Amino acid sequence: MRIDLHTHSRVSDGTDSPAELVQVAAQAGLDAIALTDHDTTAGWDAAIAALPAGLTFVPGAELSCVSHRDGPYGISVHLLAYLFDPTAPAIVTEQQRLRVERRTRLRAMAERMAADGLPVDADEIMGLLPADSPAGRPHLAQALVRAGLVATVDQAFAEYLGNGRGYYVPRRDTPVEEAIGMIAAAGGVTVFAHPFARSRGRIVSVDTLVKLAEHGLTGVEVDHPNHDEETRVQLRGLARELGLVPTGSSDYHGTNKTIPIGAETTDPESFEALVGKASGSRITVG
């Protein structure tokens, strides 16, 4: 089986609609796919409605979190959550707060750029977003590409939108321990996304990973495009030591990134282990 447990649709910062995403997955020869849009479950129903025969759909989300264990200012952490009840009150409330936070942040960054004379219109960017979608820096990056200011989304992040750049605005994310508990209470499981991806910025310490495992973290994303072989070996060893489920995923974003869907996959045994640790399967087979 070929299983990709980390993908994004247009509902957050990908370029495929949820329906297009499951078709792309089937065409790539995948057997199972998780939709993990940022801080929203709004794409689940459309993906399930369009699910091709034979493809298994795993409902998920990528939660914007922060860890305060490695310094007073915190480190941004992305937590993949699967198989949880999306109607749990704590999840509904927190995802709504994060969506508002993301939109406020995106507008602030766009207005800073416009004030400096860059060809960015905050109202236009916000108007292109679906009503329930979380706003993210990739939406602003796409606007910079459309304006001809940069050639690619990656260049936009490197020159304008990355942490430490003049237009970067921080956001108030969910403490990662709180998010792990929230998803567990809703019957789901959690996987630390690309934990040692140094190219993305500061990373958590090994000790933090140990503490999160003790706190109830279910798994760790080992095989990811931003992890080199040495990092994968280290993470695989830590997963064994800590009893964490190792996963692999492409982190597919459509044309916003060059990594194709299914470029990294999860072992079927790991997939079964994740499903077995969730209190409700909530899996749909086309």
C-alpha positions, -999 to 999 in steps of 0.1 A, spaced: 0 0 0 11 36 -7 -2 60 20 4 97 21 -7 113 54 1 150 49 -15 169 20 -32 203 16 -60 216 -6 -72 250 -17 -92 252 16 -60 262 33 -28 268 13 -28 242 -15 -38 248 -51 -61 218 -57 -97 217 -45 -105 188 -21 -122 170 -50 -92 175 -73 -68 164 -46 -83 130 -42 -83 125 -80 -46 135 -81 -39 110 -53 -57 82 -72 -39 90 -104 -6 89 -86 -14 53 -75 -20 60 -38 -41 37 -17 -48 61 12 -46 98 16 -51 122 45 -63 157 40 -45 179 66 -54 215 58 -42 241 83 -65 246 112 -97 236 94 -117 205 85 -138 223 59 -125 202 30 -135 168 44 -170 165 30 -160 176 -5 -131 152 -6 -153 123 6 -180 131 -20 -154 130 -48 -135 99 -35 -125 76 -63 -131 39 -60 -105 21 -40 -89 52 -24 -91 54 14 -97 89 29 -82 97 63 -97 129 78 -71 152 94 -58 187 100 -25 204 106 -27 224 138 -7 256 143 10 252 177 38 266 198 63 249 222 77 269 251 101 243 263 131 255 242 132 292 252 111 320 264 99 331 229 86 296 219 91 276 187 65 271 161 53 235 159 30 219 134 9 190 148 -9 166 124 -42 154 139 -61 125 125 -94 107 131 -108 132 156 -144 144 161 -145 178 143 -176 188 163 -159 186 197 -165 220 212 -129 226 222 -117 219 186 -144 241 170 -136 270 193 -98 268 189 -100 264 151 -122 294 148 -99 314 169 -69 304 148 -87 312 116 -94 347 129 -58 350 140 -45 340 106 -67 364 87 -58 393 110 -21 385 106 -23 382 68 -41 416 65 -15 432 87 14 419 66 -3 429 34 -10 464 47 27 468 58 38 459 23 13 482 6 24 511 29 60 506 16 47 509 -20 47 472 -29 20 461 -54 -2 444 -28 -39 450 -21 -50 436 12 -87 437 3 -82 419 -29 -62 391 -13 -88 387 15 -116 387 -10 -101 357 -29 -102 335 2 -132 312 7 -153 322 37 -142 294 60 -106 290 49 -76 298 71 -55 326 56 -17 319 54 15 335 42 13 314 10 -18 334 -1 3 366 2 32 349 -15 9 340 -45 -1 377 -47 36 386 -49 41 361 -77 10 375 -96 24 410 -92 57 399 -108 76 409 -77 90 374 -72 91 343 -95 81 317 -69 64 312 -36 97 300 -21 113 333 -32 86 353 -16 92 336 17 129 340 14 128 377 6 97 391 22 76 367 44 100 346 64 106 349 101 130 378 106 120 396 75 106 431 77 70 421 69 67 391 91 40 393 118 39 366 146 7 349 156 -7 334 188 -8 296 183 -21 268 205 3 254 231 13 220 217 5 201 249 -29 216 249 -35 206 213 -24 170 220 -48 167 248 -76 183 229 -73 159 200 -70 129 223 -102 140 241 -120 141 207 -109 105 199 -81 113 176 -43 108 173 -15 133 168 18 132 149 46 158 152 50 172 116 86 176 102 100 181 137 137 184 127 133 204 95 161 228 101 156 246 68 123 259 81 138 277 111 143 268 148 135 233 159 126 217 192 151 197 212 152 160 216 142 165 252 110 183 241 101 154 219 106 131 249 83 152 270 56 154 243 57 116 240 51 114 277 22 139 273 4 116 248 19 124 214 11 94 191 37 96 163 64 115 146 68 124 109 101 108 99 101 107 61 95 142 50 110 162 21 127 186 45 145 158 64 179 145 52 189 109 57 208 116 89 178 133 104 155 104 93 178 78 110 178 99 142 141 103 142 134 66 135 156 57 164 138 82 187 104 68 176 115 33 186 128 45 220 98 66 228 71 43 214 60 68 188 45 57 154 69 68 126 51 82 95 61 95 61 43 121 39 48 144 10 34 176 25 18 182 -9 6 217 -17 -2 214 -54 18 239 -75 27 259 -44 55 235 -39 75 213 -62 71 180 -42 47 156 -59 20 138 -40 32 104 -27 68 115 -28 71 102 8 48 76 22 38 59 55 44 22 61 12 2 63 21 -11 97 25 24 110 -8 34 94 -26 5 112 -9 15 144 -22 50 141 -58 38 133 -56 14 162 -48 41 187 -78 63 176 -111 56 194 -131 60 163 -120 50 127 -138 78 108 -121 64 76 -139 64 43 -131 40 15 -141 49 -21 
